[in-house]
Amino acid sequence: MSEAMLQLDGLTKGYLQGTPGAVEVLRGIDLTLSAGETVALVAPSGAGKSTLLHIAGLLDTPDAGRVVIAGQDMSGKGDRARTAMRRQDIGFIYQFHHLLPEFTAAENVILPQLANGAGRAAAAARAAELLDRVGLSARAGHRPAELSGGEQQRVAFCRALANRPRVLLADEPTGNLDPETSDRVFGALMALVAETGLAALIATHNMELAARMDRVVRLDNGRIEPGPV
Ligand SMILES: Nc1ncnc2c1ncn2[C@@H]1O[C@H](COP(=O)(O)OP(=O)(O)OP(=O)(O)O)[C@@H](O)[C@H]1O
């Protein structure tokens, strides 16, 4: 393990403050992931997992505390700096994959690379390599509607890793995959983590997968506790 890649310091976040429905979701989150480290985030429903992933991924801002990515403190940074960091250095895999329906699997993996300044040939080669690693070469020309849910999820995985992010944030990335495919996708993810030194924070309810990561942490009552769970 080497330098900190994702550092969350004293994050707090509440909703509807000052109203009777006020909820304090995060009450002081401290969590650091090193380069090449995989951490399973386990949380009961409603504990604030999405809130935490959104703040870590610069899609939302905390009430207090800071998010440091690859040594850069992102608190107080403007929209442009946050967007640039998100595009270059953060990969997201959502529970619902949000693929672009009018584009093929390959194009869904190519487009974020073009947006990040890659050339077309290099982007296409990278997309082909990633799709191959998750067993989808034969589906590269299919649109999302022509793919199964698990196949769409695998495309989302390739898209998230296309720009070689330094941080990967995932919400149940293997949630709707059968055990064998889940194993394959997880294996591909682990290999990519080892090759690229990215830091991966992966929310999952799958204890078997969680146990294969470097560390398990539990989010409960607004705080992070170390595993076991
Ligand atoms: N915009 C909002 N306004 C008010 N309350 C919110 C808002 N977003 C989330 N909450 C509340 O904050 C809490 C945490 O929500 P969050 O979506 O982060 O949970 P989660 O752990 O991801 O849940 P799940 O695993 O069930 O998807 C919940 O009690 C939710 O009702």
The ligand as an SDF file (V2000), in Angstrom:
LIG
                    3D

 31 33  0  0  0  0  0  0  0  0999 V2000
  -32.7660   14.5550   -0.4520 N   0  0  0  0  0  0  0  0  0  0  0  0
  -33.1190   14.0330    0.7120 C   0  0  0  0  0  0  0  0  0  0  0  0
  -33.9680   14.6660    1.5300 N   0  0  0  0  0  0  0  0  0  0  0  0
  -34.3150   14.1440    2.7260 C   0  0  0  0  0  0  0  0  0  0  0  0
  -33.8640   12.9780    3.2040 N   0  0  0  0  0  0  0  0  0  0  0  0
  -33.0200   12.2960    2.4380 C   0  0  0  0  0  0  0  0  0  0  0  0
  -32.5990   12.7630    1.1550 C   0  0  0  0  0  0  0  0  0  0  0  0
  -31.7490   11.8650    0.6200 N   0  0  0  0  0  0  0  0  0  0  0  0
  -31.6540   10.8700    1.5350 C   0  0  0  0  0  0  0  0  0  0  0  0
  -32.4020   11.1350    2.6200 N   0  0  0  0  0  0  0  0  0  0  0  0
  -32.5160   10.2680    3.8210 C   0  0  0  0  0  0  0  0  0  0  0  0
  -31.2120   10.0090    4.3020 O   0  0  0  0  0  0  0  0  0  0  0  0
  -31.0690    8.6610    4.7080 C   0  0  0  0  0  0  0  0  0  0  0  0
  -29.9110    8.0020    3.9330 C   0  0  0  0  0  0  0  0  0  0  0  0
  -30.2420    7.9270    2.5510 O   0  0  0  0  0  0  0  0  0  0  0  0
  -29.3030    7.1510    1.5180 P   0  0  0  0  0  0  0  0  0  0  0  0
  -29.9890    7.1930    0.2030 O   0  0  0  0  0  0  0  0  0  0  0  0
  -27.9370    7.6910    1.6030 O   0  0  0  0  0  0  0  0  0  0  0  0
  -29.3520    5.6800    2.1380 O   0  0  0  0  0  0  0  0  0  0  0  0
  -28.7460    4.2900    1.6080 P   0  0  0  0  0  0  0  0  0  0  0  0
  -27.9220    3.7700    2.7240 O   0  0  0  0  0  0  0  0  0  0  0  0
  -28.0960    4.4840    0.3030 O   0  0  0  0  0  0  0  0  0  0  0  0
  -30.0540    3.4060    1.4510 O   0  0  0  0  0  0  0  0  0  0  0  0
  -30.3580    2.1150    0.5500 P   0  0  0  0  0  0  0  0  0  0  0  0
  -29.2730    1.1180    0.8370 O   0  0  0  0  0  0  0  0  0  0  0  0
  -31.6920    1.6690    1.0620 O   0  0  0  0  0  0  0  0  0  0  0  0
  -30.3870    2.5740   -0.8760 O   0  0  0  0  0  0  0  0  0  0  0  0
  -32.4040    8.0060    4.4810 C   0  0  0  0  0  0  0  0  0  0  0  0
  -33.0880    7.9540    5.7370 O   0  0  0  0  0  0  0  0  0  0  0  0
  -33.1180    8.9180    3.5190 C   0  0  0  0  0  0  0  0  0  0  0  0
  -34.4990    8.9150    3.7430 O   0  0  0  0  0  0  0  0  0  0  0  0
  1  2  1  0
  2  3  1  0
  2  7  2  0
  3  4  2  0
  4  5  1  0
  5  6  2  0
  6  7  1  0
  6 10  1  0
  7  8  1  0
  8  9  2  0
  9 10  1  0
 10 11  1  0
 11 12  1  0
 11 30  1  0
 12 13  1  0
 13 14  1  0
 13 28  1  0
 14 15  1  0
 15 16  1  0
 16 17  2  0
 16 18  1  0
 16 19  1  0
 19 20  1  0
 20 21  2  0
 20 22  1  0
 20 23  1  0
 23 24  1  0
 24 25  2  0
 24 26  1  0
 24 27  1  0
 28 29  1  0
 28 30  1  0
 30 31  1  0
M  END
$$$$
